[in-house]
Amino acid sequence: MKTIIITIFGIIFFSLNHASALDRVMIVSGDASDVSESSVDADILFRLEHEFRAALLDLGISVTNPLYIEQELGVSLDGADIDDILPKLIPYLANSDDSIILLELGLIRGTTAFADPFVLATDAKTGQIMAQATTLPLLQTDSNNITAAAAALARSLERRLQQNGYQTSLADVKPWGGKAHTLRLAFEGFNGCEQETILNIIENEFPGFIGADLEKAPNPNYAIYQLQTTAQTQRIRKWLQLVMVEAGMSPDYDYRLFVSQENLRLKKPDHLRSFYFQCGE
């Protein structure tokens, strides 16, 4: 009985010790002077933030409520943008082991009519931007595209934070983390550029990615890759579907994704082009 009690207290202590070391994440508004006056962009950002929070949670990253930071600082952050918050947080965190990551969502408007969602991650202890991510332009602003863009931002940001040494969730409770395994990913009907685009997204965005090796490519529109990852097959399937939605492809008409144990098969007609912005028509 004594051994059980000691073990329980040991687990609790271990969990609390690791929880205190986690880097906290908080979503903030951008510089007010940079905010677009477009009501369309304001609506997109509102919906994007909602989906972005859900996508972070899906990756095991909890977003800190500003209310808790206000209680620690003893000042109100209501309506404050990142330029208002940083001068308050930097001195507060100077003598603390805690770390707070401020996430700022925004839209880039170029020469086209489409908006590019992006996220900047700022270390509130130093005021330095240490990670940033963007997605494909929003070809449409329906709920599926907003969800796909938010998921892409969250995935890419998580990988960059991890690569820079930040820990936003315990290694043993990450929903995508597990033992390394190999998946066979087949492309049918995708040309070389389209395959390379998807592989680059997997490498730069998908949490748990280890490596990818070409198994065979008997013709220009068909190839099989060996994908090493710690993410479950179901996670890879979900993320691939969101990647295709982000590229403007419909699962009902434009492509099919078949999954069988450790095999994934992504298929579309040879003549149908995808990833217009990277590969053209």
N, C-alpha and C positions, 0 to 999 in steps of 0.2 A: 504493500500500500504506500509506504514511504517513497519507494522508487517511482511509483506512478505519479505521486504528487510532485516530486522533484522534476520529473520529465515534463509534466504539464507546465510548471513554472519556467522551465528552460525554454520550451517552445514559445510561451508568451513573451519572455524576455527577448528571445531571438527575433520574433516578429516585430516587436516594438522597436528594437534597435535598428532593424533594417528599414522599418517604415519611416523612422526619423531621418534616415539618410536619403530618402527619395527626393528627387527634385520636383517641386510643386509647379503646376502648370496653371496659368490664368489667362483667359482671353480678354483683351483690352481693345479699346477703340484706337484708330490711327490718329495721326496729327489732324486736328480739326480743319486746318487750312488746306489739307489734301483731299478732303472728303468731297466726292462728286455731288453736285446739286441735283443730279438726275434722279427722279423718283424711281425710275426703272432700276438703276444701279443700287439704290437704297433697298429696294425690295429684294433684289438678287442677294445682296450681302446679308440681309436679315435671314433669308431662307438658307443661305450657305452656312451661316454660323450655326443655325439649328442642326443641320445635317453634319457639320464638322464636329460638334460636340458629341453627337451620337457615334460618329466614325472613330473618334479618339477613345471613347468608352469601349467600343468594339475591339480595340487593340489593347485594352487594359489600362488606359490612361485616364485617370479621373481629373476633371477640371475643378480647380479650387474656386469656391465662391468668394468674390471680392469682400463680402461681409466679414469673413474671417480675417482677412488682411487688414481691414479697417479696424477691427477690434485690437489687433496687435499693434498697429501704428497709432491708434488713438485719434485718427483723422478720417474724414469722409472722403471717399473716392467717387461719389455719385456724379456721373457726367464727366469725369476726368478722362482725358486721353493719355496716350503713352508718354507724351512730353510732360504732362503734369504728374504722372505717377512715378517716373524714374527718379526725380530729385528727392522724393520722399522715401523710396525703397533703398536706394544706394547707401545712404548713411545708416539706415536701419540694419541692413544686411552686412555691413562692413566688418562687424565683430561677431558675426553669427556663422555657424556651420551650415545653416539653411541656405537653400538656393531656390529662387523663384524664376520660372521661365515665363516671359510675357509673350503671348501670341497675338499677332496683329493680322487680321484678314483684310484683303483689298482686291481691287480689280484693276487690270491694266487695259487701257483702251489704246489700240494702235490705229493703223490706217484702215483696218477692216471694221465691219460693224459688230464683230464679235469681241467679247470680253475674256481676258485671261485671268482666272482667279489665282491669287498667290497668298502665301503666308510667310511672315517674318517672325523668327524666334529671337528674342532679346534676353540676354542674361541680366536680370535686374540687379545683380551684385556689381557688375562692371559697366553696364550700359551698352555692351557690345552686342552686335548682331552675330550670332554664332551658327545660325542655320536658316535656310530659306528654301521654299519649294514653290513650284508653279505647276499648272496643269495645261492640257490642251485647251484651246479656246472653246468657249461655250457656244456650240453651234445652235443649240436650242436651250430654252430656259424652263423646260418642264421639270417636274419633280425628279424623274429618273436621271436626267443630265446633272441636275444640282447634286443629287445624292452621289453620283459617280465622281464628280469633281471634288466633292468634300472628302470622299474616301481616298482619292488619289493624293490629295494634300496631306491627309492624316498619315497614310502609309509612308510617303516620301519623307515627311517631317520626322516620323518615328525612327526611320533608318538613320537620318542625319544626326539626330540627337544621340542615338546610341553610338554612332561612329565617333562623335565628339566627346564621349565619356559621360554623358548624362544618363541618369537612370530614373525613368518615370513610372516604372512598375516593377515589382519583384520578379526576378528571373524565373522563380518556380511557379508563378501564378499568371504569367503572360498567356493569354488565350491562344496565341499563335505559336508559342514556344513548345518544343518537344525534342525528341531524339532526332538526330540527322538521318534522313533517308533520301532515296533517289526516286524521282518520278520520270516517266517517259512522256515527253510533251511532243505531240505530232502536229505539224502544220500541213493542212491540205488546201490548196488553192491560194496560198499566200506567197507572193513573190519575195525575192531576197530582201528588199527594203522593208517590206511589211513585217517579215520575220525578225529582222534586226531591230525594228522599232519596238515590237512587243518584248523582245529579249532585253532591250535597254531599260524598258519600263520595269520589268521583273527585277533586273539587277539593281536599279536605283531606287525603287519604291517598295518592293515586297519585303516585309520584315521576315527574317529567318533565312534569307537567300544566302547560299554558300558559293555555288558555282553552277555553270552550265557548259556542257560539252556536246559537240555535234556527234551524233551516232551515225547518221547517214543522210544523204540528200541525193537521191537518184535522179531527180529532175528539178528545174528551177522553182517550181511551185509546190514542192513536197520535201519535207525534211523532218527528221526526228532528233530531238535533243534529250540528253540526260540532265535532268535538273536536280541539283542537290539543295536541300532545304530542311529547316527544322519546322516549317509550317505544315499543318495537316493538309491532306489532299483536298478536303472540303473547303479549307481557307483559300487555297490556290484557285479552285474552281470559282468561288465567289468573286475573288479579285479579278480573275480573267474576264468574267462576265461584265464587271464594272468597267474594265478597260475598254471592252468592245462598245459598251454604251457610250462611254466618253468619246469614242471615235465616231459616234453617230451610227453605229451598226445595230440593227434590230435582231434579237434572237429568233424572232418568228419568221423573218423574211431574208435576212442577209447572211446569217452564219448559224452553225450548230456547234455545241460543245458536248462531247461525249466523255463520260468518266466511268472508269472501271478499275477499282482497286488503285494500283499505282500507275495507271495509264490515263492520260488526258489527250483528247483528239479534237483539235480546233479545225473546223472545216467550213469553207465557203466556195462559191463558184469562182473559177479561175478569172473570169472576165470582170468580176465585181471588185472595184478598188476600195481599199480602206486606208486610213491615216493620210488623208489628203494633205495636211499641213507639212508632214514629213516627206511624203513620197510623191505628191502630185497626183494628178488623175491618171 
